[in-house]
């Protein structure tokens, strides 16, 4: 079980590295005005999303479900887990929306400013704070 937990944490760290950096790339991409720079951001966004962030999300979910399988009824009787799983679901939605934005930038259809992406970039920070507190403190 400890190996599964370790790999869950490792994949979660990798996922969050991508989920923090990808919207930051959107900030820079939205502010970029030269064609070579825009093309460079398209490559970086695609590689980060497909090569690191998405595989890390999949691994995080697999290891998380694996951990839950050790004591399904015990875990699901705890209220903190319900909130944590809701937040993880919201983060997965955020992740796939980032994938949508990668395509928007790829197709040169972005109409939002870098300021929007600066705010958008903060969403996973709050989810991470809540998930860690719920998992460690187990307040209810």
C-alpha positions as CSV (number, residue, x, y, z in Angstrom):
1,X,0.0,0.0,0.0
2,X,2.8,2.4,0.8
3,X,4.3,1.9,-2.7
4,X,1.0,2.8,-4.3
5,X,0.7,5.8,-2.0
6,X,4.2,6.9,-3.0
7,X,3.5,6.6,-6.7
8,X,0.1,8.4,-6.2
9,X,2.0,11.3,-4.6
10,X,4.7,11.3,-7.3
11,X,2.2,11.4,-10.1
12,X,0.2,14.1,-8.3
13,X,3.3,16.3,-8.1
14,X,4.0,15.8,-11.8
15,X,0.4,16.5,-12.7
16,X,0.4,19.7,-10.7
17,X,3.7,20.8,-12.2
18,X,2.0,20.6,-15.6
19,X,-1.3,22.1,-14.4
20,X,0.6,25.1,-12.9
21,X,2.9,25.6,-15.9
22,X,0.4,25.1,-18.8
23,X,-1.8,28.1,-17.9
24,X,1.4,30.2,-17.4
25,X,2.3,29.3,-21.0
26,X,-1.2,30.6,-22.0
27,X,-0.4,33.9,-20.3
28,X,2.8,34.3,-22.3
29,X,1.2,33.0,-25.5
30,X,-1.7,35.4,-25.2
31,X,0.8,38.3,-24.8
32,X,3.1,37.2,-27.6
33,X,2.8,39.2,-30.8
34,X,5.4,37.6,-33.1
35,X,4.6,34.6,-35.2
36,X,7.8,32.5,-34.4
37,X,7.1,33.0,-30.6
38,X,3.5,31.9,-31.1
39,X,4.5,28.8,-32.9
40,X,7.1,28.0,-30.2
41,X,4.3,28.3,-27.5
42,X,2.1,26.0,-29.5
43,X,4.7,23.3,-29.5
44,X,5.5,23.8,-25.8
45,X,1.8,23.7,-24.8
46,X,1.1,20.5,-26.9
47,X,4.1,18.7,-25.5
48,X,3.4,19.7,-21.9
49,X,-0.2,18.7,-22.1
50,X,0.2,15.4,-24.0
51,X,3.6,14.3,-22.7
52,X,3.6,15.2,-19.1
53,X,0.3,16.6,-17.7
54,X,-2.2,14.1,-19.2
55,X,-0.1,10.9,-18.4
56,X,0.4,12.3,-14.9
57,X,-3.3,12.9,-14.4
58,X,-4.1,9.3,-15.6
59,X,-1.5,7.9,-13.2
60,X,-2.8,10.0,-10.3
61,X,-6.3,8.7,-10.9
62,X,-5.2,5.1,-11.3
63,X,-3.1,5.1,-8.1
64,X,-5.9,7.0,-6.3
65,X,-8.5,4.4,-7.2
66,X,-6.0,1.7,-6.3
67,X,-5.6,3.3,-2.8
68,X,-9.4,3.5,-2.4
69,X,-9.7,-0.2,-3.3
70,X,-7.9,-1.2,-0.1
71,X,-10.9,0.0,2.1
72,X,-13.8,1.2,-0.1
73,X,-16.5,1.2,2.6
74,X,-14.2,2.7,5.2
75,X,-13.1,5.6,3.0
76,X,-16.5,6.4,1.7
77,X,-17.9,6.7,5.2
78,X,-15.7,9.7,5.7
79,X,-17.1,13.1,4.7
80,X,-13.7,14.6,3.8
81,X,-13.2,12.1,1.1
82,X,-16.4,13.1,-0.7
83,X,-15.3,16.7,-0.8
84,X,-11.8,15.7,-1.9
85,X,-13.2,13.6,-4.8
86,X,-15.4,16.5,-5.8
87,X,-12.4,18.8,-5.9
88,X,-10.4,16.2,-7.9
89,X,-13.3,15.9,-10.3
90,X,-13.3,19.7,-10.7
91,X,-9.5,19.6,-11.3
92,X,-10.0,16.9,-14.0
93,X,-12.6,19.2,-15.7
94,X,-10.0,22.1,-15.4
95,X,-7.4,19.8,-17.0
96,X,-9.6,19.0,-20.0
97,X,-10.5,22.6,-20.4
98,X,-6.7,23.4,-20.6
99,X,-6.6,20.8,-23.3
100,X,-9.4,22.7,-25.1
101,X,-7.4,25.9,-24.7
102,X,-4.3,24.2,-26.2
103,X,-6.4,23.6,-29.3
104,X,-7.8,27.1,-29.3
105,X,-4.2,28.5,-29.3
106,X,-3.2,25.9,-31.9
107,X,-5.9,27.1,-34.2
108,X,-5.1,30.8,-33.6
109,X,-8.6,31.4,-32.1
110,X,-7.7,32.8,-28.7
111,X,-9.6,36.0,-28.0
112,X,-8.8,36.3,-24.3
113,X,-6.1,38.5,-22.8
114,X,-3.1,37.5,-20.8
115,X,-4.9,38.9,-17.8
116,X,-7.7,36.3,-18.1
117,X,-5.1,33.6,-18.1
118,X,-3.3,35.1,-15.1
119,X,-6.5,34.6,-13.1
120,X,-7.3,31.3,-14.7
121,X,-3.8,30.1,-13.5
122,X,-4.8,30.5,-9.9
123,X,-7.7,28.0,-9.8
124,X,-5.6,24.9,-9.3
125,X,-3.7,26.5,-6.4
126,X,-6.9,26.7,-4.3
127,X,-7.9,23.2,-5.3
128,X,-4.5,21.9,-4.2
129,X,-4.6,23.7,-0.9
130,X,-8.1,22.2,-0.1
131,X,-7.2,18.7,-1.3
132,X,-4.0,18.5,0.8
133,X,-5.7,19.9,3.9
134,X,-8.6,17.4,3.5
135,X,-6.3,14.5,3.0
136,X,-3.9,15.3,5.8
137,X,-6.2,16.9,8.4
138,X,-9.4,14.9,7.6
139,X,-11.5,17.6,9.3
140,X,-14.8,15.6,9.1
